[in-house]
Amino acid sequence: MDLVIGKYEYYVFTSIEPYVHAVMTIASDYKNFVVLVTNHLRETSDADLHNVFQPYGNVISAKVVVCTYTGMTGGFAFVQFDNRVDAQRAIHKLDGTIPNHIDATIGVEWAAANPTTAT
């Protein structure tokens, strides 16, 4: 296991199956308010991702998914906020935009079902 977001650890993503496993793991605890970021450039770093999302709320973790075998990113990442309102704001403001530090149109959505009933 290589990627850590909050208290979760995820397998290296070399196929869609581990990706689905990671999303299902996130779905088991809605209090983490994790968003999925897609279509970013392969050169995007964790720090770049953090800088893009920080203006929308307290970012607990920002992790670009990297394959340990190739060293390349899979073109997606996870960003964890400490509350639903900030995560939703980031989704609303950033989905379909070209933010600084990334220079590509990104997709931003809930990594799991929208946690509207979470406390």
Phi, psi and omega per residue, in radians:
M1 nan 2.372 -2.994
D2 -2.203 -0.515 -3.029
L3 -1.822 2.255 -3.129
V4 -2.105 2.226 3.033
I5 -2.252 2.021 -3.089
G6 1.035 -2.212 -3.121
K7 -1.656 0.020 -3.105
Y8 -1.680 2.604 3.010
E9 -2.124 2.542 -3.085
Y10 -2.212 2.587 3.065
Y11 -1.219 2.777 3.039
V12 -1.120 2.437 -3.084
F13 -1.619 1.784 3.067
T14 -2.006 -0.095 3.068
S15 -2.709 3.071 -3.103
I16 -1.234 -0.482 -3.082
E17 -1.027 -0.853 3.096
P18 -1.123 -0.559 3.103
Y19 -1.071 -0.815 3.108
V20 -1.076 -0.706 3.102
H21 -1.040 -0.759 -3.133
A22 -1.114 -0.772 3.138
V23 -1.123 -0.705 3.122
M24 -1.154 -0.624 3.099
T25 -1.140 -0.769 3.098
I26 -1.064 -0.709 -3.095
A27 -1.090 -0.361 -3.103
S28 -1.318 -0.195 3.139
D29 -2.492 1.570 -3.075
Y30 -1.160 -0.226 -3.112
K31 -1.246 -0.079 -3.138
N32 -1.540 -0.308 3.056
F33 0.821 1.133 -3.089
V34 -1.768 2.332 3.066
V35 -1.947 2.622 3.113
L36 -1.745 2.284 3.109
V37 -1.978 2.190 -3.118
T38 -2.126 2.821 3.032
N39 1.231 0.277 3.101
H40 -1.339 2.812 3.141
L41 -1.138 2.645 -3.132
R42 -1.099 -0.398 -3.125
E43 -1.495 -0.045 -3.107
T44 -1.119 2.304 3.136
S45 -1.792 2.946 3.052
D46 -1.019 -0.715 -3.141
A47 -1.125 -0.723 3.082
D48 -1.022 -0.818 -3.129
L49 -1.072 -0.791 3.121
H50 -1.039 -0.783 -3.137
N51 -1.092 -0.618 3.130
V52 -1.222 -0.687 -3.030
F53 -1.595 -0.378 -3.082
Q54 -0.979 -0.653 -3.141
P55 -1.088 -0.264 -3.081
Y56 -1.711 -0.055 3.110
G57 2.699 -3.118 -3.112
N58 -1.299 1.900 3.120
V59 -1.514 2.067 3.118
I60 -1.398 -0.700 -3.100
S61 -2.697 2.479 3.046
A62 -2.375 1.993 -3.036
K63 -2.287 2.124 2.996
V64 -1.442 2.308 -3.123
V65 -1.381 2.152 -3.089
V66 -2.181 2.345 3.076
C67 -1.373 2.183 -3.116
T68 -1.247 -0.339 -3.138
Y69 -1.399 -0.698 -3.095
T70 -1.815 -0.364 -3.071
G71 1.354 0.078 -3.119
M72 -1.702 2.656 3.073
T73 -1.441 2.780 3.101
G74 -1.555 0.068 -3.136
G75 1.425 0.235 3.072
F76 -2.501 2.842 -3.060
A77 -2.671 2.956 3.076
F78 -2.155 2.400 3.055
V79 -2.184 2.244 -3.110
Q80 -1.911 2.222 3.070
F81 -1.837 2.871 3.132
D82 -1.584 -0.085 3.067
N83 -2.684 2.782 -3.065
R84 -1.160 -0.682 -3.081
V85 -1.063 -0.805 3.132
D86 -1.138 -0.733 3.124
A87 -1.095 -0.767 3.133
Q88 -1.122 -0.693 3.103
R89 -1.063 -0.775 3.125
A90 -1.092 -0.740 3.104
I91 -1.054 -0.845 -3.103
H92 -1.087 -0.752 -3.050
K93 -1.445 -0.518 -3.003
L94 -1.813 -0.392 -3.100
D95 -1.056 2.181 3.106
G96 1.438 0.178 -3.138
T97 -1.808 2.988 3.042
I98 -2.040 1.544 -3.092
P99 -1.327 2.734 3.006
N100 -1.028 2.704 3.128
H101 1.355 -0.208 -3.124
I102 -2.091 -0.680 3.056
D103 0.983 0.645 3.039
A104 -2.689 2.649 3.098
T105 -1.200 2.190 -3.116
I106 -1.919 2.692 2.973
G107 -1.833 2.377 3.123
V108 -2.314 2.175 -3.124
E109 -2.641 2.962 3.072
W110 -1.098 2.402 3.086
A111 -1.311 -0.323 3.096
A112 -2.419 -3.057 3.098
A113 -0.965 2.531 -3.141
N114 -0.986 2.081 -3.052
P115 -1.420 1.042 -3.047
T116 -1.232 -0.344 -3.109
T117 -1.781 0.053 -3.134
A118 -1.239 2.683 3.118
T119 -1.816 nan nan
